[in-house]
Amino acid sequence: MISATYPRLLTAGARQAPSLVSRRLISSSPRFLSSTSVTTGPPSDRAHAVAFVGLGAMGRHMATNLFSKTFTVDSSSSFVVCDALPEAADAFARSFQEQYPTAKINVVRTPGEAVSRAATIITMLPSSPQVNEVYLGADGIFLSISRLRGHSEARLETLAIDSTTLDVVTAKEVSDKVAHAGIRMVDAPVSGGVVGAAAGTLSFMVGGPKETFDQAQPFLERMGKNIIHCGDSGTGLAVKICNNLILGINQTAVAEAMLLGTSLGLSPALLTSVINNSTGRCWPSSVNNPVPGALPGQSPPCERDFKGGFASKLMLKDLNLALNAAKTVSVPLPLGSSSIRVYEEVSQDDDLGGRDFSVVFRWLQNMQKAKLEKGE
């Protein structure tokens, strides 16, 4: 049903994107609509359509919550999905259609086609290069909307929400550029991980003009619980980068303390209980603890062999974003730099790099084992 040439668009999560290739995907279900060509003008229902680009580990849950709650509020709404992996978009559309048989959902080839069909578009991508391509590339959002000259209403009524964690400079440049096509844009990175995305309890840190934030807020509230306007374009990302700088440092510190304590004979659950009732309490100790059995009744990634969660390679990316931002304002990051070196080594291991970043505990265990074998 779908003949699609996808750009080198990556989805947020640990998986890899395909190169620029042509793929043909045959669907046995006729219930959802697919698109094979860019429209010459906006469809009549564009104002009531919402698009989501990037259906990775985070994006697919966010899109499910957004679409289902939007459809509940307004059954005349239609939806558009786009992903680097055509089978991911196809599978999402099938699943959503099964839950909402009367909903209209389109699977499209490119971000440009998605925005030509929907006045509101949300993107969730890995980092800066993909955001540049999706928004400013040949098949991207900016050129697609620019081609709708003569359809001024459609051009002016475009809202873009980018939930990617990327560098502040790129975010500002993209926002400034798309504004020339009449696109209102906010950066809205998230905190809460895959669990929060699935539960619809994410925190959004939003940067952009207040009037654009007000326009975006109802959509964000369908995917999250805490929606914070941080200021002008780029400020949402600044908050997210600072938060993840702390997170990366804390996760490493908790891993070190837990390995030290358990090696000294302490029970993981006992040590964790004391930490979580003392000044050492933090999210990596109370929610993302890296030691199996440390949080009875909970299921952090360590209980699943560190599968799922937030990949170590993505934490390394975020720490580097913080370091690069710090250089622009001459802020020293001694602990941040140390954590970067740790996660660089973790990420060099093909197995550990794709697992939740609490796997730094296993990396430390491996170092301890090597030392013991050498008699150090």
Residue pairs with C-beta under 8 A, 6 or more apart in sequence:
1 25
1 26
1 27
1 30
1 34
2 24
2 25
2 26
2 27
2 34
2 36
2 86
2 90
2 107
2 109
3 22
3 24
3 36
4 22
4 23
4 24
4 25
4 36
4 86
4 109
5 20
5 21
5 22
5 23
5 109
6 18
6 20
6 21
6 23
6 83
6 84
6 85
6 86
6 109
6 110
7 20
7 84
7 110
7 111
7 133
7 134
7 137
7 138
7 139
7 140
8 17
8 18
8 19
8 20
8 84
8 130
8 133
9 17
9 53
9 54
9 82
9 83
9 84
9 111
9 125
9 130
9 133
9 134
10 16
10 17
10 54
10 56
10 84
10 125
10 126
10 130
11 17
11 54
11 55
11 56
11 59
11 83
11 84
11 85
11 88
11 124
11 125
11 126
12 54
12 56
12 57
12 58
12 59
12 124
12 125
12 126
12 163
12 164
13 56
13 57
13 58
13 59
13 126
13 311
14 57
14 311
14 313
14 314
14 354
15 56
15 57
15 85
17 84
17 85
18 84
18 85
23 86
25 86
25 87
25 90
27 34
27 90
27 94
29 94
29 97
31 97
31 101
32 93
32 94
32 96
32 97
32 104
32 105
32 106
32 107
33 104
33 105
33 106
33 107
34 106
34 107
34 108
35 106
35 107
35 108
35 109
35 113
35 117
36 109
38 110
38 112
38 113
38 116
38 144
39 113
39 116
39 117
41 148
41 150
41 151
41 154
42 116
42 117
42 148
42 151
42 154
43 49
43 117
45 76
45 78
46 116
46 117
46 118
46 119
46 154
47 119
47 157
48 74
48 76
48 77
48 78
48 119
49 77
49 78
49 79
49 80
49 117
49 118
49 119
49 120
50 66
50 67
50 70
50 77
50 78
50 79
50 80
50 118
50 120
50 121
50 122
50 219
51 79
51 80
51 81
51 82
51 108
51 114
51 115
51 117
51 118
51 120
51 121
51 122
52 59
52 62
52 63
52 66
52 67
52 79
52 80
52 81
52 82
52 121
52 122
52 123
52 124
53 59
53 81
53 82
53 83
53 111
53 114
53 121
53 122
53 123
53 124
53 125
53 134
54 82
54 83
54 123
54 124
54 125
54 164
55 63
55 81
55 83
55 85
55 88
55 89
55 92
56 83
56 88
56 124
56 126
57 194
57 197
57 308
58 124
58 163
58 190
58 193
58 194
58 197
59 83
59 124
60 88
60 92
61 194
61 197
61 198
62 122
62 124
62 163
62 190
62 197
62 202
62 223
63 81
63 92
63 122
64 92
64 95
64 96
65 197
65 200
65 222
65 223
66 122
66 219
66 222
66 223
67 79
67 96
67 100
67 103
67 105
68 96
68 99
68 100
69 200
69 222
70 77
70 79
70 219
70 222
71 77
71 79
71 100
71 103
75 102
75 103
77 103
78 103
78 104
78 105
78 106
78 118
79 96
79 103
79 104
79 105
79 106
79 118
80 105
80 106
80 107
80 108
80 114
80 117
80 118
81 89
81 92
81 93
81 105
81 106
81 107
81 108
81 114
82 89
82 107
82 108
82 109
82 110
82 111
82 113
82 114
83 89
83 92
86 107
89 107
90 107
93 105
93 107
96 103
96 105
97 103
97 105
106 117
108 114
108 117
109 139
110 139
110 140
110 144
111 121
111 123
111 134
111 135
111 137
111 139
111 140
111 141
111 144
112 139
112 140
112 141
112 143
112 144
113 139
113 144
114 121
114 141
115 121
115 141
115 144
115 145
115 158
115 160
116 144
116 145
116 148
119 154
119 157
119 158
119 159
120 158
120 159
120 161
120 219
121 141
121 158
121 159
121 160
121 161
122 160
122 161
122 162
122 163
122 219
123 131
123 134
123 135
123 160
123 161
123 162
123 163
123 164
124 163
124 164
125 131
125 134
125 162
125 164
125 166
126 164
126 314
126 317
127 164
127 165
127 166
127 317
128 166
128 167
128 170
130 164
131 162
131 164
131 166
131 170
131 171
131 174
132 170
132 174
133 140
134 140
134 141
135 141
135 142
135 160
135 162
135 174
135 177
135 178
136 142
136 143
136 174
136 177
136 178
137 143
141 160
141 178
141 183
142 177
142 178
142 180
142 181
142 183
145 154
145 155
145 158
145 178
145 181
145 182
145 183
146 181
148 154
148 155
149 155
152 182
155 181
155 182
155 183
156 182
158 181
158 182
158 183
158 184
159 183
159 184
159 185
159 212
159 215
159 216
159 219
160 178
160 183
160 184
160 185
160 186
161 185
161 186
161 188
161 216
161 219
161 220
162 171
162 174
162 185
162 186
162 187
162 188
163 188
163 189
163 190
163 204
164 189
165 189
165 237
165 240
165 241
165 244
165 317
165 318
165 321
166 237
166 321
167 237
167 321
167 324
167 325
168 234
168 237
168 238
168 241
168 325
169 234
169 328
171 187
171 207
171 233
171 234
171 237
172 233
172 234
174 185
175 185
175 187
175 208
175 233
175 234
176 233
178 185
179 185
184 208
184 209
184 211
184 212
184 215
185 208
185 212
185 233
186 206
186 207
186 208
186 212
186 213
186 216
186 233
186 236
187 206
187 207
187 208
187 233
187 234
187 235
187 236
187 237
188 204
188 205
188 206
188 207
188 216
188 220
188 236
189 204
189 205
189 236
189 237
189 239
189 240
190 196
190 197
190 202
190 203
190 204
190 205
190 224
190 240
191 202
191 203
191 205
191 240
191 243
192 201
192 202
192 203
192 224
193 309
193 310
194 308
194 309
194 310
196 202
196 203
196 224
196 225
197 223
200 222
200 223
200 224
200 225
201 224
201 225
202 223
202 224
202 225
202 226
203 224
203 225
203 226
203 227
203 228
204 220
204 223
204 224
204 226
204 227
204 228
204 236
205 228
205 230
205 235
205 236
205 237
205 239
205 240
205 243
206 213
206 216
206 220
206 227
206 228
206 229
206 230
206 236
207 230
207 231
207 232
207 233
207 234
207 235
207 236
207 237
207 238
208 216
208 232
208 233
208 236
209 232
209 233
210 229
213 229
217 227
220 227
221 227
228 239
230 236
230 238
230 239
238 325
240 318
241 318
241 321
241 322
241 325
242 322
244 315
244 318
244 319
244 321
244 322
245 318
245 319
245 322
245 333
245 336
247 283
247 284
247 315
248 315
248 318
248 319
248 336
248 339
248 343
248 357
249 335
249 336
249 339
250 282
250 283
250 284
250 285
251 284
251 288
251 290
251 315
251 357
251 358
251 360
252 338
252 339
252 342
252 360
253 284
254 275
254 280
254 282
254 284
254 285
254 289
254 290
255 284
255 290
255 358
255 360
255 361
255 364
256 364
257 271
257 275
257 280
258 268
258 271
258 272
258 289
258 290
258 291
258 294
258 361
259 361
259 364
259 365
259 368
261 268
261 271
262 268
262 271
262 291
263 368
268 289
268 291
268 292
268 293
268 294
269 293
269 294
269 295
269 296
271 294
272 285
272 289
272 291
272 294
272 295
275 281
275 285
276 285
276 286
284 290
284 358
286 295
287 295
287 298
287 300
288 300
288 301
288 309
288 356
288 358
289 295
289 298
289 300
289 302
289 358
290 300
290 302
290 306
290 358
290 359
290 360
290 361
290 362
291 302
291 361
292 302
292 303
294 302
300 309
300 358
301 307
301 308
301 309
301 355
301 356
301 358
301 359
302 356
302 358
302 359
302 361
305 355
306 352
306 355
306 356
306 358
306 359
306 362
307 355
307 356
308 356
309 355
309 356
309 357
309 358
310 356
310 357
311 353
311 354
311 355
311 356
311 357
312 343
312 346
312 347
312 352
312 353
312 354
312 355
312 356
312 357
312 359
312 360
313 347
313 353
313 354
314 357
315 343
315 357
316 340
316 343
316 344
316 346
316 347
319 336
319 339
319 340
319 343
320 340
322 333
322 336
323 333
323 336
323 337
323 340
326 332
326 333
326 336
342 360
342 363
343 357
343 360
345 363
346 352
346 353
346 357
346 359
346 360
346 363
347 353
349 363
352 359
352 362
352 363
